[in-house]
Protein backbone atom coordinates (compact mmCIF):
# COMPACT_ATOMS: atom_id res chain seq x y z
CA UNK A 1 0.00 0.00 0.00
CA UNK A 2 2.94 2.33 0.49
CA UNK A 3 2.54 5.42 2.63
CA UNK A 4 -0.90 5.41 4.31
CA UNK A 5 -1.27 9.18 3.79
CA UNK A 6 0.10 9.32 0.25
CA UNK A 7 -1.65 8.41 -2.98
CA UNK A 8 -0.97 4.67 -2.57
CA UNK A 9 -4.37 3.78 -1.05
CA UNK A 10 -6.12 6.01 -3.58
CA UNK A 11 -4.55 4.55 -6.70
CA UNK A 12 -5.19 1.03 -5.40
CA UNK A 13 -8.87 1.88 -5.03
CA UNK A 14 -9.04 3.49 -8.47
CA UNK A 15 -7.26 0.55 -10.10
CA UNK A 16 -9.43 -2.09 -8.44
CA UNK A 17 -12.59 -0.12 -9.20
CA UNK A 18 -11.69 0.16 -12.88
CA UNK A 19 -10.27 -3.31 -13.44
CA UNK A 20 -11.57 -5.42 -16.29
CA UNK A 21 -10.28 -8.91 -15.66
CA UNK A 22 -7.42 -9.98 -13.44
CA UNK A 23 -7.62 -13.54 -14.83
CA UNK A 24 -4.94 -15.69 -13.15
CA UNK A 25 -3.10 -12.85 -11.41
CA UNK A 26 -5.16 -12.17 -8.30
CA UNK A 27 -4.26 -8.97 -6.41
CA UNK A 28 -4.01 -9.16 -2.64
CA UNK A 29 -3.68 -5.75 -1.02
CA UNK A 30 -1.15 -5.65 1.79
CA UNK A 31 -1.53 -2.66 4.07
CA UNK A 32 -4.29 -1.41 6.35
CA UNK A 33 -7.92 -2.33 5.79
CA UNK A 34 -9.30 0.72 7.63
CA UNK A 35 -7.24 3.12 5.52
CA UNK A 36 -8.38 1.38 2.34
CA UNK A 37 -12.02 1.57 3.39
CA UNK A 38 -11.66 5.27 4.17
CA UNK A 39 -10.14 5.88 0.76
CA UNK A 40 -12.87 3.86 -0.97
CA UNK A 41 -15.58 5.81 0.86
CA UNK A 42 -13.97 9.13 -0.09
CA UNK A 43 -14.07 8.07 -3.75
CA UNK A 44 -17.60 6.64 -3.54
CA UNK A 45 -16.16 3.31 -4.65
CA UNK A 46 -18.36 0.33 -3.87
CA UNK A 47 -15.58 -2.06 -2.93
CA UNK A 48 -15.66 -4.57 -0.12
CA UNK A 49 -12.33 -5.46 1.48
CA UNK A 50 -12.12 -8.77 3.33
CA UNK A 51 -9.25 -10.52 5.14
CA UNK A 52 -7.19 -12.63 2.77
CA UNK A 53 -7.19 -16.39 2.97
CA UNK A 54 -5.46 -18.84 0.60
CA UNK A 55 -7.71 -19.50 -2.37
CA UNK A 56 -9.64 -16.25 -2.12
CA UNK A 57 -11.15 -15.13 -5.42
CA UNK A 58 -12.29 -11.71 -6.52
CA UNK A 59 -16.08 -11.64 -6.70
CA UNK A 60 -18.53 -8.78 -7.09
CA UNK A 61 -16.21 -6.01 -5.95
CA UNK A 62 -14.74 -7.96 -3.04
CA UNK A 63 -10.97 -7.77 -2.68
CA UNK A 64 -8.70 -9.66 -0.24
CA UNK A 65 -6.49 -7.66 2.16
CA UNK A 66 -3.69 -8.59 4.51
CA UNK A 67 -4.07 -5.91 7.16
CA UNK A 68 -0.59 -5.64 8.65
CA UNK A 69 -1.40 -2.56 10.71
CA UNK A 70 -4.45 -1.32 12.59
CA UNK A 71 -4.22 2.42 12.08
CA UNK A 72 -6.92 4.83 13.17
CA UNK A 73 -7.85 6.78 10.02
CA UNK A 74 -9.28 9.62 12.11
CA UNK A 75 -5.75 10.32 13.37
CA UNK A 76 -4.26 10.42 9.87
CA UNK A 77 -4.13 13.48 7.64
CA UNK A 78 -3.63 13.11 3.89
CA UNK A 79 -0.22 14.37 2.84
CA UNK A 80 1.15 14.51 6.40
CA UNK A 81 3.41 11.55 7.14
CA UNK A 82 4.34 10.73 10.73
CA UNK A 83 6.64 8.34 12.52
CA UNK A 84 3.66 5.97 12.80
CA UNK A 85 2.97 5.98 9.06
CA UNK A 86 6.68 5.56 8.38
CA UNK A 87 6.78 2.47 10.57
CA UNK A 88 3.65 1.16 8.82
CA UNK A 89 5.27 1.55 5.39
CA UNK A 90 8.26 -0.46 6.56
CA UNK A 91 6.05 -3.21 7.99
CA UNK A 92 4.24 -3.58 4.66
CA UNK A 93 7.56 -3.98 2.85
CA UNK A 94 8.91 -6.52 5.33
CA UNK A 95 5.78 -8.67 5.23
CA UNK A 96 5.51 -8.54 1.44
CA UNK A 97 9.11 -9.67 1.02
CA UNK A 98 8.61 -12.50 3.52
CA UNK A 99 5.51 -13.74 1.70
CA UNK A 100 7.34 -13.66 -1.64
CA UNK A 101 10.43 -15.40 -0.29
CA UNK A 102 8.34 -18.27 1.06
CA UNK A 103 6.47 -18.43 -2.27
CA UNK A 104 3.07 -17.62 -0.76
CA UNK A 105 2.84 -14.93 -3.43
CA UNK A 106 4.38 -14.73 -6.89
CA UNK A 107 5.43 -11.07 -6.79
CA UNK A 108 5.21 -7.80 -4.91
CA UNK A 109 4.10 -4.49 -6.42
CA UNK A 110 4.93 -1.45 -4.34
CA UNK A 111 3.11 1.85 -4.08
CA UNK A 112 5.21 4.90 -3.18
CA UNK A 113 6.79 5.66 0.18
CA UNK A 114 8.61 8.69 1.50
CA UNK A 115 12.25 8.23 2.42
CA UNK A 116 12.22 10.83 5.21
CA UNK A 117 9.33 9.13 7.04
CA UNK A 118 11.01 5.74 6.60
CA UNK A 119 14.20 7.09 8.15
CA UNK A 120 12.23 8.90 10.87
CA UNK A 121 10.75 5.55 11.85
CA UNK A 122 14.25 4.17 12.41
CA UNK A 123 14.88 2.41 9.08
CA UNK A 124 18.23 3.51 7.68
CA UNK A 125 17.56 2.94 3.99
CA UNK A 126 17.33 5.49 1.17
CA UNK A 127 14.22 3.77 -0.19
CA UNK A 128 12.29 0.62 -1.07
CA UNK A 129 14.95 -0.95 -3.24
CA UNK A 130 17.78 -0.98 -0.72
CA UNK A 131 15.50 -2.18 2.07
CA UNK A 132 14.11 -5.04 -0.03
CA UNK A 133 17.59 -6.06 -1.15
CA UNK A 134 18.78 -6.08 2.45
CA UNK A 135 15.91 -8.34 3.57
CA UNK A 136 16.66 -10.66 0.64
CA UNK A 137 20.40 -10.64 1.48
CA UNK A 138 21.06 -9.53 -2.10
CA UNK A 139 24.26 -7.60 -2.77
CA UNK A 140 24.13 -7.38 -6.58
CA UNK A 141 20.94 -5.71 -7.72
CA UNK A 142 19.87 -2.72 -9.78
CA UNK A 143 16.96 -0.55 -10.83
CA UNK A 144 15.49 -0.99 -14.28
CA UNK A 145 12.90 1.42 -15.63
CA UNK A 146 10.70 -0.49 -18.05
CA UNK A 147 8.11 0.63 -20.57
CA UNK A 148 6.68 -0.66 -23.83
CA UNK A 149 9.11 1.45 -25.88
CA UNK A 150 12.19 1.76 -23.71
CA UNK A 151 14.06 0.03 -20.88
CA UNK A 152 16.97 1.64 -19.07
CA UNK A 153 19.31 0.63 -16.25
CA UNK A 154 21.58 2.97 -14.33
CA UNK A 155 25.19 2.44 -13.22
CA UNK A 156 24.97 5.32 -10.72
CA UNK A 157 21.69 6.53 -9.30
CA UNK A 158 21.49 9.08 -6.50
CA UNK A 159 24.85 10.74 -7.00
CA UNK A 160 25.63 14.39 -7.57
CA UNK A 161 26.52 14.89 -11.22
CA UNK A 162 29.99 16.13 -10.25
CA UNK A 163 30.64 12.80 -8.47
CA UNK A 164 29.63 10.52 -11.34
CA UNK A 165 32.93 10.39 -13.30
CA UNK A 166 34.88 9.47 -10.20
CA UNK A 167 32.32 6.86 -9.16
CA UNK A 168 32.28 4.91 -12.43
CA UNK A 169 34.45 1.81 -12.53
CA UNK A 170 34.89 -0.93 -15.08
CA UNK A 171 33.55 -3.48 -12.60
CA UNK A 172 30.40 -1.46 -11.85
CA UNK A 173 29.62 -1.12 -15.57
CA UNK A 174 30.30 -4.83 -16.14
CA UNK A 175 28.11 -5.80 -13.21
CA UNK A 176 25.17 -3.79 -14.52
CA UNK A 177 25.56 -5.18 -18.03
CA UNK A 178 25.41 -8.73 -16.60
CA UNK A 179 22.36 -7.94 -14.47
CA UNK A 180 20.61 -6.27 -17.40
CA UNK A 181 21.31 -9.14 -19.79
CA UNK A 182 20.20 -11.80 -17.32
CA UNK A 183 17.00 -9.92 -16.48
CA UNK A 184 16.12 -9.48 -20.15
CA UNK A 185 16.47 -13.24 -20.63
CA UNK A 186 14.81 -14.48 -17.44
CA UNK A 187 12.30 -11.75 -16.60
CA UNK A 188 11.40 -10.47 -20.05
CA UNK A 189 11.71 -13.71 -22.02
CA UNK A 190 14.19 -12.40 -24.59
CA UNK A 191 16.47 -15.31 -25.62
CA UNK A 192 19.20 -13.13 -27.14
CA UNK A 193 19.04 -9.61 -25.68
CA UNK A 194 20.40 -6.63 -27.56
CA UNK A 195 22.01 -4.29 -25.05
CA UNK A 196 23.23 -0.80 -25.89
CA UNK A 197 25.66 0.95 -23.56
CA UNK A 198 25.64 4.72 -23.41
CA UNK A 199 28.76 6.82 -23.18
CA UNK A 200 29.23 9.30 -20.36
CA UNK A 201 30.48 12.28 -22.33
CA UNK A 202 29.11 14.13 -25.38
CA UNK A 203 29.69 12.10 -28.57
CA UNK A 204 30.83 9.22 -26.31
CA UNK A 205 34.06 11.11 -25.67
CA UNK A 206 34.96 11.66 -29.34
CA UNK A 207 38.09 9.50 -28.99
CA UNK A 208 39.21 11.28 -25.84
CA UNK A 209 38.54 14.86 -26.95
CA UNK A 210 35.69 15.28 -24.44
CA UNK A 211 36.72 12.83 -21.73
CA UNK A 212 38.63 9.63 -21.05
CA UNK A 213 35.93 7.58 -19.29
CA UNK A 214 34.82 5.81 -22.47
CA UNK A 215 38.37 4.74 -23.36
CA UNK A 216 39.47 3.82 -19.84
CA UNK A 217 36.28 2.37 -18.32
CA UNK A 218 33.29 1.83 -20.58
CA UNK A 219 34.92 0.27 -23.68
CA UNK A 220 36.88 -2.27 -21.58
CA UNK A 221 33.68 -3.10 -19.68
CA UNK A 222 31.76 -3.70 -22.92
CA UNK A 223 34.55 -5.93 -24.26
CA UNK A 224 34.77 -7.91 -21.03
CA UNK A 225 30.99 -8.43 -20.97
CA UNK A 226 30.76 -10.15 -24.34
CA UNK A 227 28.55 -13.25 -24.20
CA UNK A 228 27.49 -15.86 -26.72
CA UNK A 229 23.81 -15.42 -25.84
CA UNK A 230 23.47 -11.63 -26.03
CA UNK A 231 24.61 -8.72 -28.18
CA UNK A 232 26.35 -5.96 -26.26
CA UNK A 233 27.30 -2.82 -28.18
CA UNK A 234 28.65 0.62 -27.38
CA UNK A 235 29.42 3.01 -25.98
CA UNK A 236 27.06 5.10 -28.06
CA UNK A 237 26.65 8.88 -27.96
CA UNK A 238 23.93 9.60 -25.39
CA UNK A 239 22.07 11.93 -27.74
CA UNK A 240 21.31 9.16 -30.26
CA UNK A 241 21.18 5.84 -28.39
CA UNK A 242 17.75 6.32 -26.82
CA UNK A 243 16.12 7.11 -30.14
CA UNK A 244 17.54 3.88 -31.57
CA UNK A 245 16.37 1.86 -28.57
CA UNK A 246 12.88 3.36 -28.62
CA UNK A 247 12.68 2.48 -32.32
CA UNK A 248 13.22 -1.17 -31.42
CA UNK A 249 16.90 -1.65 -32.27
CA UNK A 250 17.90 -2.48 -28.68
CA UNK A 251 16.11 -4.18 -25.78
CA UNK A 252 17.67 -1.98 -23.10
CA UNK A 253 20.14 0.85 -22.62
CA UNK A 254 22.75 0.75 -19.86
CA UNK A 255 23.13 4.35 -18.70
CA UNK A 256 25.91 5.97 -16.70
CA UNK A 257 23.88 8.22 -14.40
CA UNK A 258 20.37 8.97 -13.17
CA UNK A 259 19.10 11.74 -15.42
CA UNK A 260 20.84 10.39 -18.51
CA UNK A 261 18.42 7.45 -18.46
CA UNK A 262 15.38 8.85 -16.70
CA UNK A 263 14.88 11.99 -18.79
CA UNK A 264 14.28 10.08 -22.06
CA UNK A 265 12.45 7.32 -20.22
CA UNK A 266 9.97 9.64 -18.52
CA UNK A 267 9.51 11.61 -21.71
CA UNK A 268 8.09 8.41 -23.22
CA UNK A 269 6.64 6.70 -20.15
CA UNK A 270 5.71 9.38 -17.64
CA UNK A 271 2.33 7.80 -16.83
CA UNK A 272 2.94 4.10 -17.45
CA UNK A 273 6.58 3.54 -16.53
CA UNK A 274 7.49 0.73 -14.15
CA UNK A 275 10.39 0.48 -11.72
CA UNK A 276 11.74 -3.10 -11.65
CA UNK A 277 14.38 -4.25 -9.18
CA UNK A 278 16.58 -6.74 -11.04
CA UNK A 279 18.94 -9.22 -9.42
CA UNK A 280 16.62 -10.21 -6.54
CA UNK A 281 15.42 -13.74 -5.73
CA UNK A 282 11.87 -12.34 -5.72
CA UNK A 283 9.90 -10.28 -8.23
CA UNK A 284 9.44 -6.65 -7.28
CA UNK A 285 7.90 -3.98 -9.48
CA UNK A 286 6.86 -0.50 -8.45
CA UNK A 287 5.05 2.56 -9.64
CA UNK A 288 7.27 5.16 -11.27
CA UNK A 289 6.23 8.11 -9.11
CA UNK A 290 6.25 9.41 -5.57
CA UNK A 291 3.70 9.82 -2.79
CA UNK A 292 2.32 13.06 -4.33
CA UNK A 293 1.33 14.43 -0.94
CA UNK A 294 0.02 17.61 -2.56
CA UNK A 295 -2.85 15.71 -4.20
CA UNK A 296 -3.28 12.78 -1.79
CA UNK A 297 -6.89 12.13 -0.85
CA UNK A 298 -8.31 14.21 -3.69
CA UNK A 299 -9.24 11.27 -5.92
CA UNK A 300 -7.35 12.58 -8.96
CA UNK A 301 -4.12 10.55 -8.94
CA UNK A 302 -3.54 8.37 -12.01
CA UNK A 303 -3.41 4.61 -11.49
CA UNK A 304 -1.81 3.88 -14.89
CA UNK A 305 1.67 3.23 -13.47
CA UNK A 306 0.21 0.89 -10.83
CA UNK A 307 -1.71 -0.96 -13.52
CA UNK A 308 1.45 -1.30 -15.63
CA UNK A 309 3.46 -2.45 -12.59
CA UNK A 310 0.89 -5.12 -11.71
CA UNK A 311 0.69 -6.40 -15.26
CA UNK A 312 4.47 -6.50 -15.63
CA UNK A 313 4.83 -8.39 -12.34
CA UNK A 314 2.50 -11.06 -13.69
CA UNK A 315 4.40 -11.16 -16.98
CA UNK A 316 7.74 -11.59 -15.21
CA UNK A 317 6.32 -14.35 -13.00
CA UNK A 318 5.21 -16.22 -16.10
CA UNK A 319 8.55 -15.72 -17.85
CA UNK A 320 10.50 -16.95 -14.83
CA UNK A 321 8.45 -20.14 -14.75
CA UNK A 322 9.14 -20.75 -18.44
CA UNK A 323 12.85 -20.04 -17.99
CA UNK A 324 13.10 -22.39 -15.00
CA UNK A 325 11.44 -25.19 -16.95
CA UNK A 326 13.75 -24.58 -19.90
CA UNK A 327 16.86 -24.63 -17.71
CA UNK A 328 15.73 -27.76 -15.87
CA UNK A 329 15.18 -29.53 -19.17
HUZIRA-V177281 format. One record per residue. RES is the residue in three letters. NEAR is the number of other C-alpha atoms within 10 Angstrom. D_FIRST is the distance of its C-alpha to the first C-alpha in Angstrom with 1 decimal. Layout:
RES;NEAR;D_FIRST
RES;NEAR;D_FIRST
//
This chain:
UNK;25;0.0
UNK;27;3.8
UNK;30;6.5
UNK;33;7.0
UNK;26;10.0
UNK;28;9.3
UNK;33;9.1
UNK;28;5.4
UNK;27;5.9
UNK;27;9.3
UNK;25;9.3
UNK;20;7.6
UNK;23;10.4
UNK;22;12.9
UNK;16;12.4
UNK;19;12.8
UNK;15;15.6
UNK;11;17.4
UNK;11;17.2
UNK;8;20.7
UNK;10;20.7
UNK;13;18.3
UNK;7;21.5
UNK;8;21.1
UNK;15;17.5
UNK;18;15.6
UNK;18;11.8
UNK;19;10.3
UNK;24;6.9
UNK;23;6.0
UNK;28;5.1
UNK;22;7.8
UNK;23;10.1
UNK;17;12.0
UNK;23;9.6
UNK;25;8.8
UNK;19;12.6
UNK;16;13.5
UNK;26;11.8
UNK;22;13.5
UNK;13;16.6
UNK;13;16.7
UNK;17;16.6
UNK;10;19.1
UNK;16;17.1
UNK;14;18.8
UNK;17;16.0
UNK;16;16.3
UNK;19;13.6
UNK;15;15.3
UNK;13;14.9
UNK;16;14.8
UNK;11;18.1
UNK;7;19.6
UNK;7;21.1
UNK;14;19.0
UNK;15;19.6
UNK;15;18.2
UNK;8;20.9
UNK;9;21.7
UNK;13;18.3
UNK;15;17.0
UNK;20;13.7
UNK;21;13.0
UNK;20;10.3
UNK;19;10.4
UNK;19;10.1
UNK;16;10.3
UNK;18;11.1
UNK;12;13.4
UNK;18;13.0
UNK;10;15.6
UNK;17;14.4
UNK;9;18.0
UNK;6;17.8
UNK;16;15.0
UNK;14;16.0
UNK;17;14.2
UNK;18;14.7
UNK;15;15.9
UNK;21;14.0
UNK;19;15.8
UNK;15;16.4
UNK;15;14.6
UNK;25;11.3
UNK;25;12.1
UNK;19;12.8
UNK;25;9.6
UNK;26;7.7
UNK;24;10.6
UNK;17;10.5
UNK;23;7.2
UNK;21;9.0
UNK;15;12.3
UNK;15;11.7
UNK;24;10.3
UNK;23;13.3
UNK;17;15.6
UNK;15;14.9
UNK;17;15.6
UNK;17;18.6
UNK;10;20.1
UNK;11;19.7
UNK;11;17.9
UNK;17;15.6
UNK;19;16.8
UNK;23;14.1
UNK;24;10.6
UNK;27;8.8
UNK;23;6.7
UNK;27;5.4
UNK;24;7.8
UNK;27;8.8
UNK;21;12.3
UNK;16;15.0
UNK;17;17.1
UNK;22;14.8
UNK;26;14.1
UNK;17;17.8
UNK;16;18.6
UNK;18;16.9
UNK;12;19.3
UNK;16;17.6
UNK;13;20.1
UNK;15;18.2
UNK;14;18.2
UNK;17;14.7
UNK;23;12.3
UNK;20;15.3
UNK;17;17.8
UNK;18;15.8
UNK;22;15.0
UNK;21;18.6
UNK;12;19.9
UNK;13;18.3
UNK;16;19.8
UNK;11;23.1
UNK;13;23.2
UNK;11;25.6
UNK;12;26.1
UNK;18;23.0
UNK;22;22.3
UNK;21;20.1
UNK;23;21.1
UNK;24;20.3
UNK;23;21.0
UNK;23;22.1
UNK;12;24.8
UNK;17;27.5
UNK;25;26.7
UNK;26;25.2
UNK;26;25.6
UNK;29;25.2
UNK;24;26.1
UNK;22;28.5
UNK;23;27.7
UNK;18;24.5
UNK;11;24.2
UNK;11;28.0
UNK;10;30.4
UNK;12;32.4
UNK;8;35.6
UNK;10;34.3
UNK;17;33.4
UNK;16;37.0
UNK;8;37.6
UNK;12;34.3
UNK;18;34.9
UNK;16;36.7
UNK;16;38.0
UNK;14;36.0
UNK;16;32.7
UNK;24;33.5
UNK;21;34.7
UNK;17;31.6
UNK;25;29.3
UNK;27;31.7
UNK;15;31.6
UNK;18;27.8
UNK;28;27.7
UNK;27;30.5
UNK;21;29.1
UNK;22;25.7
UNK;23;27.5
UNK;18;29.5
UNK;19;27.1
UNK;24;23.8
UNK;20;25.3
UNK;18;28.5
UNK;16;31.0
UNK;14;34.1
UNK;16;35.7
UNK;21;33.4
UNK;20;34.9
UNK;25;33.6
UNK;26;34.8
UNK;27;34.8
UNK;27;35.0
UNK;26;37.6
UNK;25;36.8
UNK;20;39.7
UNK;14;41.1
UNK;19;42.9
UNK;24;41.6
UNK;19;44.1
UNK;15;47.1
UNK;11;48.8
UNK;14;48.3
UNK;11;49.3
UNK;14;45.9
UNK;17;44.6
UNK;17;45.0
UNK;20;41.5
UNK;23;41.8
UNK;17;45.2
UNK;13;44.3
UNK;17;40.7
UNK;27;39.2
UNK;19;42.2
UNK;15;42.8
UNK;24;39.1
UNK;20;39.3
UNK;13;42.6
UNK;12;41.4
UNK;19;38.4
UNK;15;40.5
UNK;12;39.7
UNK;7;41.5
UNK;13;38.4
UNK;18;36.9
UNK;16;38.4
UNK;22;37.7
UNK;18;39.3
UNK;20;39.6
UNK;23;39.4
UNK;21;39.3
UNK;18;39.6
UNK;21;36.2
UNK;14;37.4
UNK;11;38.1
UNK;20;35.9
UNK;27;32.8
UNK;15;34.9
UNK;13;36.3
UNK;20;33.0
UNK;20;31.6
UNK;12;34.8
UNK;13;34.1
UNK;14;36.5
UNK;22;33.9
UNK;23;30.7
UNK;27;29.2
UNK;30;30.3
UNK;26;30.2
UNK;27;30.1
UNK;26;31.4
UNK;22;29.1
UNK;18;25.9
UNK;16;27.2
UNK;19;29.7
UNK;25;27.1
UNK;20;24.4
UNK;12;26.8
UNK;17;28.1
UNK;21;24.8
UNK;17;23.1
UNK;9;26.4
UNK;16;26.0
UNK;20;22.2
UNK;17;20.8
UNK;18;18.7
UNK;21;18.2
UNK;27;18.1
UNK;30;16.0
UNK;26;15.7
UNK;25;16.8
UNK;23;17.6
UNK;25;21.0
UNK;20;23.1
UNK;18;20.6
UNK;13;21.4
UNK;23;18.1
UNK;24;16.5
UNK;26;13.7
UNK;30;13.0
UNK;26;10.9
UNK;25;11.2
UNK;24;14.4
UNK;18;13.7
UNK;15;12.6
UNK;20;10.9
UNK;17;14.0
UNK;16;14.5
UNK;12;17.8
UNK;14;16.5
UNK;22;13.3
UNK;23;14.0
UNK;13;16.9
UNK;17;15.7
UNK;13;17.1
UNK;16;14.4
UNK;15;15.1
UNK;22;12.8
UNK;19;15.5
UNK;24;14.0
UNK;28;10.9
UNK;23;13.7
UNK;22;15.7
UNK;28;13.3
UNK;24;12.8
UNK;16;16.6
UNK;24;17.5
UNK;24;15.7
UNK;20;17.8
UNK;15;20.8
UNK;22;20.6
UNK;19;20.4
UNK;16;23.4
UNK;18;25.3
UNK;18;24.8
UNK;13;26.4
UNK;15;29.2
UNK;18;29.8
UNK;11;30.0
UNK;10;32.4
UNK;9;34.5
UNK;8;34.7
UNK;7;35.6
UNK;6;38.3
//
